[in-house]
Amino acid sequence: VQLQASGGGLVQAGSSLRLSCAASGRTFSTYNMGWFRQARGKEREFVGGITWSGTSAYYPDLMKGRFTISRDNAKNTVYLQMNSLKPEDTAVYYCAAGRAGMITTSSRAYDFWGQGTLVTVSS
């Protein structure tokens, strides 16, 4: 599976942004999908994940209520809707594909990665 993330940019605090991750390959619908982010000088951080069917999603407490992940298997695309953005959300955001099953927060469980898209939130 090849992944291409897009939708990043420069926004003001309080704004919303939707990231997309387009996948190539017929097996996209068999993978759980995750979003991660990495701010400069910090470790990669799990933002949220969604099961292969799209019926279940998981978010860390820090993202609950602000971030929503969805997917359209017919379009081979997963989305990350981010609302009420804060300057501390500034990071490169990555999508990743992992094996079906329980959603995991560990980056090591994801086999395929997109190239990342930069989100910058100004105060």
BAFI-3210 file (N, C-alpha, C; in Angstrom, 3 decimals, decimal comma, padded with zeros to 6 digits):
// residues 123
n [1|2|3|4|5|6|7|8|9|10|11|12|13|14|15|16|17|18|19|20|21|22|23|24|25|26|27|28|29|30|31|32|33|34|35|36|37|38|39|40|41|42|43|44|45|46|47|48|49|50|51|52|53|54|55|56|57|58|59|60|61|62|63|64|65|66|67|68|69|70|71|72|73|74|75|76|77|78|79|80|81|82|83|84|85|86|87|88|89|90|91|92|93|94|95|96|97|98|99|100|101|102|103|104|105|106|107|108|109|110|111|112|113|114|115|116|117|118|119|120|121|122|123]
n.u [000,848|000,609|000,863|-000,404|-000,321|-002,150|-003,260|-002,321|-001,201|-000,916|-002,588|-004,753|-004,948|-007,666|-008,896|-010,107|-009,108|-008,811|-007,235|-006,158|-005,627|-004,575|-004,714|-003,022|-003,643|-005,341|-005,871|-006,430|-008,778|-008,547|-006,892|-006,248|-006,139|-003,958|-003,227|-000,461|001,709|004,488|006,255|008,710|011,738|010,581|009,224|007,548|004,029|001,005|-002,070|-004,594|-006,740|-008,374|-010,544|-010,394|-012,903|-014,075|-015,824|-015,067|-013,193|-010,308|-008,971|-006,348|-006,585|-005,888|-006,669|-009,329|-012,580|-011,752|-010,439|-011,257|-011,443|-012,087|-013,082|-013,181|-013,684|-014,323|-013,151|-010,582|-009,441|-008,512|-009,412|-008,556|-010,087|-009,620|-010,347|-010,709|-007,988|-004,726|-001,708|000,133|-000,520|000,944|002,843|004,347|002,183|001,375|000,031|-000,752|-000,716|-001,918|-002,064|-005,204|-007,452|-007,270|-007,058|-003,959|-001,629|001,031|003,712|005,223|003,571|002,499|002,666|002,963|003,676|002,774|004,126|003,941|002,466|002,670|001,434|000,801|000,088|-000,781|-000,553]
n.v [-001,196|002,144|005,391|008,704|011,684|014,717|018,188|019,774|022,918|026,462|027,796|029,760|029,871|028,158|027,557|025,207|022,183|019,812|016,864|014,644|011,297|009,481|006,276|003,788|000,738|-002,381|-003,398|-001,644|-001,425|-003,439|-002,741|-001,349|002,132|004,743|007,922|009,960|012,338|014,568|016,850|019,438|018,439|016,665|013,435|011,070|011,066|009,462|010,167|009,305|006,537|004,285|001,573|-001,074|-001,285|001,068|001,365|001,749|003,965|005,397|007,649|009,457|010,953|013,636|014,432|013,886|014,899|017,041|016,089|014,063|011,011|009,555|007,329|006,426|003,741|003,126|005,126|004,795|006,336|008,047|010,257|013,093|015,104|018,149|020,253|023,418|024,230|024,447|026,252|024,363|022,134|022,184|020,490|017,841|015,786|012,403|009,678|006,232|002,736|-000,175|-003,575|-005,275|-005,478|-004,843|-001,359|000,157|002,142|002,272|003,129|001,168|-000,851|-000,290|-000,728|000,615|003,873|007,271|010,258|012,497|015,583|019,041|020,849|023,990|026,019|029,166|031,620]
n.w [000,000|-000,912|000,376|000,425|001,889|002,357|002,445|004,471|005,931|006,597|009,284|011,410|014,979|016,438|014,124|011,612|009,976|007,388|006,813|004,263|003,208|000,678|-000,688|-002,547|-004,257|-003,913|-001,461|000,538|002,084|003,902|005,919|009,117|009,860|010,786|012,256|012,807|014,390|014,263|015,946|015,693|017,019|018,744|019,702|017,566|017,596|018,437|016,945|016,331|015,377|013,081|012,442|009,939|008,788|009,376|011,422|014,000|016,013|017,579|019,933|021,523|024,780|024,612|022,094|021,863|021,049|019,519|017,267|014,476|012,860|009,740|007,096|003,637|002,009|-000,573|-001,975|-001,307|000,745|003,701|006,318|008,354|010,434|011,899|014,488|016,191|016,340|017,811|018,597|019,533|018,104|015,872|013,552|011,612|009,944|009,676|007,833|008,288|007,605|009,092|010,387|010,452|013,238|016,724|017,332|017,449|019,278|018,835|016,765|015,642|014,908|012,513|009,083|006,659|005,460|004,874|003,312|004,872|005,928|006,423|009,114|010,291|012,939|013,739|016,340]
ca.u [000,000|001,310|000,016|-000,060|-001,055|-002,262|-004,206|-001,686|-001,020|-000,805|-003,886|-004,748|-005,494|-009,118|-009,392|-010,251|-008,371|-009,027|-006,177|-006,556|-004,568|-005,011|-003,963|-003,074|-003,677|-006,670|-006,027|-006,592|-009,911|-008,235|-005,965|-006,517|-005,379|-003,627|-002,594|000,571|002,312|005,805|006,668|010,171|012,435|009,798|008,987|006,308|002,914|-000,233|-003,149|-005,839|-006,777|-009,692|-010,487|-010,487|-014,294|-014,524|-016,864|-014,517|-012,036|-009,736|-008,168|-005,803|-007,391|-005,518|-007,310|-010,762|-013,458|-011,250|-010,001|-012,129|-010,939|-013,087|-012,496|-014,059|-012,969|-014,580|-012,219|-009,230|-008,996|-008,809|-009,415|-008,383|-010,700|-009,061|-011,064|-010,169|-006,550|-003,895|-000,306|000,823|-000,844|001,891|003,643|004,147|001,194|001,574|-000,935|-000,077|-001,596|-001,518|-002,878|-006,538|-007,517|-007,419|-006,291|-002,809|-001,044|002,461|004,086|005,847|002,531|002,039|003,603|003,128|003,606|002,778|005,301|003,723|002,025|002,964|000,380|001,335|-000,993|-000,256|-001,318]
ca.v [000,000|003,431|006,413|010,090|012,614|016,078|019,038|020,610|024,311|027,443|028,268|030,471|029,145|028,126|027,136|023,779|021,717|018,394|016,179|013,449|010,330|008,637|005,029|003,011|-000,695|-002,921|-003,940|-000,553|-001,661|-004,490|-002,197|-000,244|003,321|005,608|009,224|010,337|013,639|014,783|018,242|019,592|018,143|015,764|012,105|010,881|010,942|008,913|011,143|008,563|005,427|003,808|000,193|-001,261|-001,104|002,421|001,341|002,080|004,858|005,621|008,862|009,761|011,946|014,981|014,729|013,610|016,048|017,995|015,381|012,974|010,246|008,819|006,738|006,055|002,637|003,168|006,102|004,503|007,557|008,266|011,689|013,555|016,406|018,778|021,469|024,204|023,991|025,216|026,306|023,121|021,111|022,336|019,279|017,082|014,743|011,215|008,586|004,942|001,571|-001,283|-004,787|-005,241|-005,946|-003,715|-000,170|000,282|003,467|002,162|003,301|-000,062|-001,755|000,173|-001,233|001,522|005,265|008,346|011,123|013,556|016,901|019,980|021,713|025,062|026,784|030,417|032,128]
ca.w [000,000|-000,938|000,999|000,095|002,745|001,831|003,156|005,466|005,585|007,681|009,731|012,675|016,125|016,445|012,801|011,320|008,808|007,113|006,090|003,512|002,927|-000,422|-000,763|-003,781|-003,969|-003,691|-000,118|001,520|002,968|004,871|006,904|010,034|009,495|011,901|012,023|013,771|014,120|014,865|016,031|015,638|018,260|019,596|019,173|016,836|018,543|017,887|016,943|016,322|014,440|012,685|011,979|008,497|008,358|009,689|012,451|015,312|016,020|018,909|020,042|022,851|025,497|024,186|020,830|021,914|020,945|018,531|016,063|014,036|011,718|008,964|005,899|002,536|001,363|-002,020|-002,533|-000,791|001,400|005,116|006,606|009,716|010,635|013,093|014,845|017,317|016,318|018,732|018,142|019,895|017,107|014,770|013,384|010,371|010,185|008,853|007,883|008,272|007,474|009,936|010,264|011,052|014,612|017,635|016,981|018,326|019,277|018,590|015,365|015,161|014,428|011,210|008,079|005,529|005,896|003,905|003,390|005,849|005,482|007,497|009,639|011,122|013,551|014,289|017,487]
c.u [000,881|000,350|000,528|-000,936|-001,064|-003,220|-003,607|-001,562|-000,879|-002,195|-003,740|-005,339|-007,010|-009,732|-009,542|-009,474|-008,698|-007,879|-006,755|-005,347|-005,113|-004,104|-004,093|-003,075|-005,052|-006,911|-006,240|-007,659|-009,648|-007,326|-006,640|-005,647|-005,137|-003,085|-001,619|001,032|003,646|006,142|008,194|010,781|011,718|009,624|007,649|005,196|001,682|-001,358|-004,519|-005,788|-008,201|-009,549|-010,695|-011,890|-014,792|-015,536|-016,361|-013,290|-011,570|-008,851|-007,555|-006,640|-007,122|-006,265|-008,821|-011,570|-013,007|-010,918|-010,973|-011,532|-012,109|-012,397|-013,594|-013,324|-013,199|-013,616|-010,786|-008,634|-009,409|-008,610|-009,132|-008,941|-010,204|-009,764|-010,388|-008,662|-005,801|-002,470|000,461|000,448|000,097|002,822|003,516|003,232|001,375|000,377|-000,169|-001,107|-001,049|-002,489|-004,206|-006,508|-007,729|-006,555|-005,146|-002,200|000,444|002,768|004,681|004,833|002,018|003,104|003,908|002,861|003,534|003,953|005,136|003,279|002,122|001,742|001,020|000,183|-000,392|-001,159|-001,882]
c.v [001,242|004,516|007,805|011,004|014,005|016,876|019,921|022,049|025,164|027,961|029,002|029,583|029,271|027,652|025,630|023,438|020,239|017,852|014,958|012,561|009,371|007,418|004,402|001,536|-001,151|-003,351|-002,878|-000,880|-002,764|-003,999|-001,242|000,934|004,171|006,933|009,478|011,740|013,719|016,250|018,301|019,326|017,200|014,407|012,053|010,491|010,417|009,925|010,460|007,460|005,002|002,395|000,096|-000,984|000,316|002,491|001,728|002,955|005,048|006,852|008,957|010,869|013,362|015,398|014,531|014,892|017,080|017,325|014,242|012,312|009,532|008,227|006,425|004,966|002,595|004,120|005,851|005,702|007,564|009,746|011,937|014,974|016,972|020,110|022,160|024,038|024,955|025,269|025,016|021,948|021,190|021,137|018,803|015,921|013,618|010,284|007,276|003,824|000,425|-002,450|-004,627|-005,872|-004,750|-002,551|-000,033|001,667|003,446|002,277|002,024|-001,048|-001,390|-000,125|-000,250|002,958|006,204|009,270|012,251|014,852|017,855|020,823|022,725|025,908|028,019|030,931|033,502]
c.w [000,000|-000,471|000,659|000,938|002,123|002,706|004,227|005,008|006,827|008,028|011,054|013,775|016,129|015,147|012,725|010,058|008,623|006,284|005,391|003,327|001,878|-000,529|-002,134|-003,416|-003,574|-002,269|000,947|002,542|003,989|005,996|007,872|009,610|010,733|011,420|013,170|013,450|014,820|014,793|016,052|017,016|019,195|018,924|018,432|017,808|017,823|018,052|016,980|015,290|014,168|012,149|010,474|007,982|008,576|010,818|013,834|015,156|017,457|018,870|021,432|023,490|024,993|022,919|020,850|021,885|019,928|017,201|015,755|012,804|011,056|007,746|004,886|001,753|-000,135|-002,718|-002,076|-000,064|002,876|005,409|008,087|009,786|011,949|013,332|016,031|017,433|017,227|018,189|018,450|018,996|015,901|014,707|011,946|010,711|009,170|008,957|007,747|008,222|008,310|009,816|010,986|012,432|015,505|017,161|017,975|018,194|018,943|017,104|014,784|014,600|013,047|010,166|006,964|005,985|004,710|004,171|004,388|005,206|006,664|007,838|010,568|011,629|014,211|015,400|017,207]
res [v|q|l|q|a|s|g|g|g|l|v|q|a|g|s|s|l|r|l|s|c|a|a|s|g|r|t|f|s|t|y|n|m|g|w|f|r|q|a|r|g|k|e|r|e|f|v|g|g|i|t|w|s|g|t|s|a|y|y|p|d|l|m|k|g|r|f|t|i|s|r|d|n|a|k|n|t|v|y|l|q|m|n|s|l|k|p|e|d|t|a|v|y|y|c|a|a|g|r|a|g|m|i|t|t|s|s|r|a|y|d|f|w|g|q|g|t|l|v|t|v|s|s]
***
